[in-house]
């Protein structure tokens, strides 16, 4: 976020993956750096409590169509199992209770998934099991000033551009239990004119995802 706050950094639109949505808001001038850090901390503490309340996990599913992953998740009875991250074509992360994810991984492999990889995470992020964290996060967000961004911010919950601070706050809270619609976000940004993507931070994971979603665009990083 700090890299992207200078006057020379003038994006036409921003987006962030999961936690990165807070960085995207800082980059767009909607949230100052210090408040962004405070909200990230509040979010982490609230989610940690939710994780401790229910044993839960996530898994990456590679090589299955989105619709098939959704179908299998919906067929898991008596357990929580939902698509959490639509990362790029052929890569979805699912989230839920430990038994639910274990069963889903078996079914995904049987349905032809190339891999179903359990992830080493603290809990079922972006699933209904994070619902208890909403109260604390909502209080922290409502106590924080979010300005009208200098450019549209494409948010995870609906993959659409937002500039209204009230909507932005609402979507940040909803994101806790909603899917990260990254594939559709990138497609919508490209449809709205994006041709050059800059990933802010030390990694290159999003650059790889972006190129898989839209091979024609440029994607690079700054750290």
N, C-alpha and C positions, 0 to 999 in steps of 0.2 A: 504493500500500500504506500509506504513512504517513497518508493521509487516513482510513484505515479502521481504525486501531489504537486509537482512543480508547475510553473506557468507555461513551460515549454511542452508539457504533456497535454494534448488537446484531443482526446478521443471523440469520435462521432457517436459511439455507443459503447456500453460496457456490459459485461456479464461475469459472474463468478460461479464456480462449481461448489455447491454445498456451503461450507464455511467461507469459501472464496467470495460469496455474494457480499460479505461485509467489506472485503477489499475492493470489490467493484463499486460499491457505494462511496467509499473514500476516493477512489480514482475519479468518480463522476462529480465530486464535490458535494455530495448529499450528506456526508457524515465526516466529521473531523477525525483525525488520526487517533487522538486520545479517547474519544467516545467510542470509536471502533474497537479499540483494545478492551475497553470496559465491557462492551456488549459481547465480545467474543469470550471473555472470562465468565460473564454471567451465564451465557449459553452453555459453556462447558460444565459449570457447576450444576446447573439445572439438569443437564443430560446425564451427568454422572449419578445423580440421585435416582433418576429413572432407570438407569442401567442396573443399579444395585437392587432395585425393587423386583426385577424379573430377569432371570438368566436368559440371555438372548444373543443373537449373533447375525452374521451376514455371510453371503457367498457370492462369488463371481461366476456367472454363467456365460460360457463362450460358445459361439457357433449355433445358436438357436434363434429363430425369428422372434421378435418382440411378442407377437400374438401368441406363440406357443408358450413362452415363459409366463405370460399373463394367465393363460388357460390353466397351466399346471399349478400356479400359485393359488388360483381361485378354487381349485379342486381339493386343496389341503383342508381337511375338516378338523375342527376342534383345536386348531393351532393358528397362530398368526404367521402369515407368509405373504409378503407383498413385494412387487418390484420397487426398488429404492432408487437406483440410479440407471437412467437410460444413457449410457456413456457414449456409445457409437454403434453403428450397425454390427450386430453379432456379439455385443458385449453389454450385458445387463447385470447389475448387482441386485440380489434379492436380500430381504431383511425380515427377521421375525424371531419367534421362539426357537430355542435350540432343537426340539423335536421337529418343529415345522420345517426348519431349514434342512435338517438331515434327511427328512422324507422327500422334500422337494429336490434335493441334489440327486437322490436315487432316481426319481422320476425324470429329471432333466437328462441324465445320462441315458436312460432307457429310451428317451424320445430322440436321441441323436446328438445331444450336446457334445462338442469336442472336449470340453472340460467343465467341471463343476467344482470350483475351488473354495473351500471354507476360508474365510478371512480372519486374521488375528485382530479383532476389534473388541471394544469394550461393551458393545451392545447393539441393539437393532435400530440404528439410526434411520431416519426417514420412514418410520413405520408407526402404527398406532400405539406401540409400546412406549413411544416418547411423549405421549399425551400428557403425563404428569408434569413434564418440564415446561409446558406452555405457560402456566400461571406465572412462574418466576420470570421467564424470558419476556413475557408480555409486559409485566410491570417494569422491567428494566428498559425495554424499548419505548414504552409510553413516557418514561421519565427522561428520555433522550431526545434532543432536537435533531430532527432530520430535515434537511433543506430540500428545496426543489433542485434536482440534479442539473448540471450544465449540459447533460446529454441523456438520452434514454438509457435506462438500466433494464436489461432483459432478466426477469426473475425466474427462479427455478420452478416455481409451482405451476406456472402456465406458459412459460417460454415466450412471454409477450413483453413488449417495452412498457416501462412505467416511469412516470415523472411526478405523480401525485404523492407527496409524503405520507398521506393517510393510507393509500393503497400499498405503498412500499412497506410501511410498518406492519400492516395486516399480513402481507405475504411473507415477511420474515418470520412471523410467528407460525403461520401455516406450514412453512417449509420444514419444521421439525418433524411432522408426521406425513408429509407429502413426498411424492417422487421428485427427484432431480431430473428434469426433462432437458438434459444437455443436448441430445441429438437434435431435438426440435428447436431448441434455442439457437444453435449454430445455423440451422437451416433458415430460421426466421431472420436472423441477422444478415445472412447472405441475400435473402430475398429483399431485404430493405437496403441493400447496397454495399454491405461489407465485403471487401476483397483482401484486406490485410489485417491479420490478427496478431496481437502482441501479448504473450503470456508473461505476467509479472511474477517473478519469483525464481528460485533456484532449479526447479524441475522443468521437465519438458513433456509431461504426461498429457496435458491438455492440447499441446501442439499436435501430438500424435493422433489424438481423438479427432481434432478438427480436420486434419488431412484425410482421415478415414470417412468423415461425414461429407466433406466437400473438397475433393482432391484438387480442384481448380484454384483454390485460394492460397495466399501466402500465409504462413504461420511461423513466427519466430519468438524468441524470448529475450527478456532483460532481467538481470539479477544483480 
